């Protein structure tokens, strides 16, 4: 249920004209070019009939979208994945219902519950598939945009802050660096490999420590555990690739690729808003 309750990236305004006609164009092209559901057997003017289905689809899309974006969204403070998913499926069912009336007229058949049920059945199937695909694309695009904004930011408030990472070995030497030079740390059995920048070079040192201990020593919001074996300085991310199932990060001048496991994606998304 956590996925369904997540915020969905949706503009809080009525879409422009292109939003309304896109669905109609898709339906028109699908019927006229592919001719599914026995449409190829129709002996009349297929172009005009297919165009009619497209026009009805656009009208339904426009009316329902106006009600949702112009009326319902004014009373909702947060549009979740569940809310927009239900809107999309309801829109598909409305389009299917309207097109069943149109089909009865152009094909000269009686309007029956069986005909309506067939259109609603296929409308639901197509609606669920299209909703899942379109929402996945839009949601992952939203995450990439948020990550790009994160990569462009600079945190001047931490400039000059020095941190001390303790080596628990008897004769170990502590690591004293600026927080903006810290890139990441990787757990290796009973040790931790710390990667940081020094005089423009990437340096790695292995010390006797644990990730939990390191996190306790670095209580800063940009020090983020992205994997059970990795902690990164989010402010030093230079590239991020992936989707809601996981990411791969690069930091500073380091060539290492740091994974963000699926378990920690939610935390990364909460960090980037």
C-alpha positions as CSV (number, residue, x, y, z in Angstrom):
1,X,0.0,0.0,0.0
2,X,3.0,2.4,0.5
3,X,3.4,2.6,-3.3
4,X,-0.3,3.5,-3.8
5,X,-0.1,6.3,-1.2
6,X,3.0,7.9,-2.7
7,X,2.6,11.4,-4.3
8,X,2.0,11.2,-8.0
9,X,3.7,13.9,-10.2
10,X,0.7,15.7,-11.6
11,X,0.2,19.4,-12.6
12,X,-2.4,21.0,-10.4
13,X,-4.2,22.7,-13.4
14,X,-6.4,21.8,-16.3
15,X,-4.3,20.3,-19.2
16,X,-4.1,22.1,-22.5
17,X,-5.9,21.1,-25.7
18,X,-3.2,18.6,-26.8
19,X,-4.0,16.5,-23.7
20,X,-7.6,16.0,-24.9
21,X,-7.0,15.1,-28.5
22,X,-4.0,12.7,-27.9
23,X,-6.2,9.8,-26.7
24,X,-8.6,10.4,-29.6
25,X,-5.7,10.3,-32.1
26,X,-4.4,7.1,-30.6
27,X,-7.8,5.4,-30.8
28,X,-8.4,6.6,-34.4
29,X,-5.0,5.3,-35.6
30,X,-5.4,2.0,-33.8
31,X,-8.8,1.3,-35.3
32,X,-8.0,2.6,-38.8
33,X,-4.6,1.1,-39.2
34,X,-4.7,-2.1,-37.1
35,X,-8.5,-2.7,-37.4
36,X,-8.9,-4.9,-34.3
37,X,-12.1,-6.4,-32.7
38,X,-13.5,-7.4,-36.1
39,X,-13.4,-3.8,-37.4
40,X,-11.7,-5.2,-40.6
41,X,-15.0,-6.9,-41.5
42,X,-16.9,-3.6,-41.6
43,X,-17.8,-2.7,-45.2
44,X,-18.6,0.9,-44.6
45,X,-16.4,4.0,-44.5
46,X,-13.8,2.8,-42.0
47,X,-12.0,6.2,-42.0
48,X,-15.1,8.2,-40.8
49,X,-16.2,5.5,-38.3
50,X,-12.7,5.3,-36.8
51,X,-12.6,9.1,-36.7
52,X,-15.9,9.1,-34.9
53,X,-14.6,6.8,-32.2
54,X,-11.6,9.1,-31.9
55,X,-13.7,12.2,-31.5
56,X,-15.9,10.6,-28.8
57,X,-12.8,9.6,-27.0
58,X,-11.4,13.1,-27.1
59,X,-14.7,14.6,-25.9
60,X,-14.9,12.2,-22.9
61,X,-11.3,12.9,-22.1
62,X,-11.9,16.6,-22.2
63,X,-15.0,16.6,-20.0
64,X,-13.7,14.1,-17.5
65,X,-10.3,15.7,-17.3
66,X,-11.9,19.1,-16.7
67,X,-14.0,17.8,-13.8
68,X,-10.9,16.0,-12.3
69,X,-8.4,18.8,-12.7
70,X,-10.7,21.8,-12.5
71,X,-13.0,20.6,-9.7
72,X,-11.8,17.5,-7.8
73,X,-8.2,18.6,-7.5
74,X,-9.2,21.8,-5.8
75,X,-10.4,19.7,-2.8
76,X,-7.4,17.4,-2.7
77,X,-4.1,18.4,-1.2
78,X,-2.1,15.4,-2.3
79,X,-2.6,13.4,-5.5
80,X,-1.5,9.9,-4.8
81,X,-0.7,7.0,-7.2
82,X,-4.0,5.4,-6.2
83,X,-6.1,8.5,-6.9
84,X,-4.6,9.1,-10.3
85,X,-4.8,5.4,-11.1
86,X,-8.5,5.3,-10.3
87,X,-9.1,8.5,-12.3
88,X,-7.3,6.9,-15.4
89,X,-9.3,3.7,-15.1
90,X,-12.6,5.5,-14.6
91,X,-11.8,7.7,-17.7
92,X,-11.2,4.5,-19.8
93,X,-14.6,3.1,-18.6
94,X,-16.4,6.3,-19.5
95,X,-14.8,6.3,-23.0
96,X,-15.8,2.6,-23.4
97,X,-19.4,3.3,-22.3
98,X,-19.8,6.3,-24.7
99,X,-18.2,4.3,-27.6
100,X,-20.7,1.5,-27.0
101,X,-23.6,3.9,-27.7
102,X,-21.7,5.1,-30.8
103,X,-21.0,1.5,-32.0
104,X,-24.7,0.6,-31.7
105,X,-25.6,3.6,-33.9
106,X,-23.0,3.2,-36.7
107,X,-23.1,-0.6,-36.9
108,X,-27.0,-0.6,-36.8
109,X,-27.2,-3.1,-33.9
110,X,-29.5,-2.9,-30.9
111,X,-28.1,-1.3,-27.7
112,X,-28.0,-4.1,-25.2
113,X,-26.3,-4.9,-21.9
114,X,-24.2,-7.4,-23.7
115,X,-22.8,-4.8,-26.0
116,X,-22.1,-2.4,-23.2
117,X,-20.5,-5.1,-21.2
118,X,-18.2,-6.1,-24.0
119,X,-17.0,-2.5,-24.4
120,X,-16.6,-2.0,-20.7
121,X,-14.7,-5.3,-20.5
122,X,-12.2,-4.4,-23.1
123,X,-12.1,-0.8,-21.9
124,X,-11.1,-2.0,-18.4
125,X,-8.4,-4.4,-19.8
126,X,-6.9,-1.7,-22.0
127,X,-7.3,0.9,-19.3
128,X,-5.4,-1.0,-16.7
129,X,-2.6,-1.8,-19.1
130,X,-2.3,1.7,-20.4
131,X,-2.6,3.2,-16.9
132,X,0.2,1.0,-15.5
133,X,2.5,1.8,-18.5
134,X,1.9,5.5,-18.6
135,X,2.1,6.0,-14.9
136,X,5.3,4.1,-14.6
137,X,6.9,6.2,-17.4
138,X,5.6,9.4,-15.8
139,X,6.7,8.5,-12.3
140,X,10.2,7.5,-13.3
141,X,10.5,10.7,-15.3
142,X,9.5,12.6,-12.2
143,X,12.2,10.8,-10.2
144,X,14.9,11.5,-12.8
145,X,13.9,15.2,-12.8
146,X,14.1,15.4,-9.1
147,X,17.5,13.7,-9.1
148,X,18.8,16.2,-11.8
149,X,17.7,19.0,-9.5
150,X,19.6,17.4,-6.7
151,X,22.7,17.0,-8.8
152,X,22.7,20.7,-9.7
153,X,22.4,22.0,-6.1
154,X,25.3,23.3,-4.1
155,X,25.3,23.3,-0.3
156,X,27.3,26.3,0.7
157,X,26.2,25.9,4.3
158,X,28.6,23.0,4.8
159,X,31.6,24.7,3.3
160,X,34.5,24.5,5.7
161,X,33.0,21.9,8.0
162,X,35.6,19.4,9.1
163,X,34.6,15.8,10.1
164,X,36.5,13.1,12.0
165,X,36.0,9.5,11.2
166,X,37.5,7.3,13.9
167,X,39.5,4.2,13.3
168,X,38.8,1.7,16.0
169,X,42.0,-0.3,15.5
170,X,44.5,-0.1,18.3
171,X,47.1,1.7,16.2
172,X,44.7,3.1,13.7
173,X,44.8,6.7,12.5
174,X,41.6,8.7,12.2
175,X,40.5,10.4,9.0
176,X,40.1,14.1,9.2
177,X,38.6,15.8,6.1
178,X,36.1,18.4,5.1
179,X,32.6,17.1,4.8
180,X,32.4,18.3,1.2
181,X,35.4,16.1,0.3
182,X,33.7,12.9,1.6
183,X,32.4,10.8,-1.2
184,X,31.2,7.4,0.1
185,X,32.0,4.6,2.5
186,X,31.7,0.8,1.9
187,X,31.4,-1.9,4.5
188,X,33.9,-4.7,4.1
189,X,33.4,-7.4,6.7
190,X,34.8,-5.8,9.9
191,X,36.2,-2.8,8.2
192,X,35.0,0.2,6.3
193,X,36.6,1.6,3.1
194,X,36.3,5.4,3.1
195,X,36.5,7.2,-0.2
196,X,37.2,10.9,-0.3
197,X,38.9,13.7,-2.3
198,X,42.2,15.2,-1.3
199,X,44.1,17.8,-3.3
200,X,41.9,17.0,-6.3
201,X,42.7,13.2,-6.1
202,X,40.4,10.4,-5.1
203,X,41.8,8.6,-2.0
204,X,40.6,5.4,-0.4
205,X,41.5,4.3,3.1
206,X,40.3,1.2,5.0
207,X,39.7,1.5,8.7
208,X,38.4,-0.6,11.5
209,X,34.8,0.7,11.8
210,X,31.2,-0.1,11.0
211,X,28.7,1.8,8.8
212,X,26.4,2.3,11.8
213,X,29.2,3.9,13.7
214,X,30.2,6.1,10.8
215,X,26.6,7.3,10.4
216,X,26.5,8.1,14.1
217,X,29.6,10.2,13.7
218,X,28.2,12.0,10.7
219,X,24.7,13.3,11.7
220,X,24.2,15.3,8.5
221,X,21.1,15.0,6.3
222,X,23.2,14.6,3.1
223,X,25.1,11.6,4.5
224,X,22.7,8.9,3.2
225,X,22.8,5.1,3.5
226,X,21.8,3.9,0.0
227,X,22.6,0.2,0.4
228,X,23.3,-2.1,3.3
229,X,27.0,-1.8,2.4
230,X,27.2,1.8,1.2
231,X,26.9,5.3,2.6
232,X,27.2,8.3,0.3
233,X,27.5,12.0,0.4
234,X,24.4,13.0,-1.6
235,X,25.8,16.5,-2.3
236,X,28.7,14.9,-4.3
237,X,26.5,12.9,-6.7
238,X,27.6,13.7,-10.3
239,X,25.3,11.2,-12.1
240,X,22.4,9.0,-11.3
241,X,20.8,6.3,-13.5
242,X,17.9,4.0,-12.8
243,X,14.3,4.0,-11.8
244,X,12.0,3.3,-8.8
245,X,13.5,-0.1,-8.5
246,X,17.1,1.1,-7.9
247,X,19.7,3.6,-9.0
248,X,23.4,3.7,-9.8
249,X,25.3,6.7,-8.5
250,X,28.7,8.3,-9.3
251,X,30.3,10.7,-6.9
252,X,32.9,13.4,-7.5
253,X,35.8,12.4,-9.6
254,X,35.5,8.7,-8.5
255,X,34.9,6.2,-11.2
256,X,33.2,3.7,-8.9
257,X,29.5,3.0,-9.4
258,X,27.6,3.0,-6.1
259,X,24.3,1.1,-6.0
260,X,21.1,2.3,-4.4
261,X,19.1,-0.8,-3.5
262,X,15.4,-1.0,-3.8
263,X,15.0,-1.0,0.0
264,X,16.6,2.5,0.2
265,X,15.0,4.1,-2.9
266,X,12.1,5.3,-0.7
267,X,14.5,7.1,1.5
268,X,16.3,8.7,-1.4
269,X,12.9,9.9,-2.8
270,X,12.0,11.4,0.6
271,X,15.4,13.2,0.6
272,X,14.8,14.7,-2.9
273,X,11.1,15.5,-2.1
